[in-house]
Amino acid sequence: MFRMDVSGLIPKNMENRGLLILKDNLRFIEDILSHRRIPKEGLPEDKIRLLLKFFSLMDTDKDPKVIRIGEREGRCVSKIQEELVSGFCHGIGRSGNLIDPQPKAPGASAMYNLTNSMLTSFLRNLGLKVHGIGLPVATGLSLSLCLNAVRRMYNSNVVIYPYAAHKSPIKGVYLVGFRMRLVETKLYGDAVKVDVDDIEDAIVHEIDMGNNPCILSTLTFFPPRESDDIVEIGKICKEYNIPHIVNGAYALQNRYYIEKLRKAFKYRVDAVVSSSDKNLLTPIGGGIVYSKDKDFLREVSLSYPGRACATPIVNILISLLSLGMKRYLELMEEQRRCRDLLEELLNNLVEKTESKVLNINNPISLAVTVNSDPVEIAGKLYNLRVTGPRGVRSTDKFATCYLHKYPYDYIVINAAIGVRDKDIIAVVEKLEDVLLRR
Ligand SMILES: *Cc1c(COP(=O)(O)O)cnc(C)c1O
């Protein structure tokens, strides 16, 4: 194809040497294209840029002899726009099937397919024997696409939702037009969670009424709400032959969640949705959906109405290439260490503040009780340039996911992937300053 013919411009021995260097510098592209897996070691930015450039130069809007007479021809007013989409002006997808190749965009289509292969290898490296696809929308909308796929494949007409008070999944359900049947949480010590027997009762009730239920369970959540028992729910879904979608918004960063997913996949899980930004450290705007069933993923991709912007997919590809598996595993380890550090520091803090760390199973976040208005405390932390803590009043039924009065006011602090020791140390210092009014 491409030949770097510099013969006659320099002496032959220099030409050979130069071409050898060039070949070695470009070999990474051949390696990536032949393996199609997440690399062990991350790649530097210039190489990633080069790979993206190669792909984007395959799209028809880059064809120097193209005759463009469609109403959509990847035309851009400004070079800035072209840069913002990494050259993929035609986007991805074809007539509302994201994973179908787009004739106007051979490069973007190949790039998307490569990203999905890499995602799949990433998930398998984490121990999940699934197929994965990247979606150009965040978690809530990705859940909508999954639920639409469930409806198309199984005629489901009601979503049974063990109550987890996050607006995105709830809106995601309503967007698809499903009725929602909530299953209430109960209090177990400090922890708020849903009894699996209550979920089974809800299934039986809906079936008795002649409906076709599906389940939307939640794996990752803020304390005091604990994870749904997705393994037991998976067993019940298998027994009753009911589709099961898992909201695993930030599940890929921690072994605790991955292990639960691994087990649940042995029973019934149709798909899991995770956020590209929460797990792969991309800018916000992408989703990751994974399933054992390739046909299910195809149905998800078919549910998308129209063509999509390539950028959320490119961001996933860039993360996978930049981090490599090695760095990702290191980041997971750092996350775990920071979570332990946070627990230690909060345990020291509560001795001084006459409060307690809530006893809740959660590998990312911790909640500490407070004796003054938690919303005000969170506001003070915000003004001290801390982002992320949530202050929740015991009466706030939405935030605690508990429809009765929760026994404590509390502050939630997260040690999620990407966090650094110094953030953890600093936030606990600031919290101490606020609580002890220094
Ligand atoms: C972050 C999060 C979401 C957010 O969804 P987006 O659509 O990505 O904003 C949904 N559910 C849970 C449990 C989350 O933690």
The ligand as a Gaussian input file, in Angstrom:
#p B3LYP/6-31G(d) Opt

LIG

0 1
 C      -23.297000       7.347000      38.183000
 C      -24.504000       6.526000      38.303000
 C      -25.477000       6.613000      37.342000
 C      -25.279000       7.747000      36.370000
 O      -25.656000       7.647000      35.163000
 P      -25.140000       8.605000      34.015000
 O      -26.217000       8.443000      33.048000
 O      -23.814000       8.019000      33.586000
 O      -24.999000       9.981000      34.571000
 C      -26.565000       5.794000      37.418000
 N      -26.700000       4.909000      38.441000
 C      -25.764000       4.811000      39.396000
 C      -25.928000       3.813000      40.488000
 C      -24.647000       5.626000      39.354000
 O      -23.711000       5.554000      40.301000

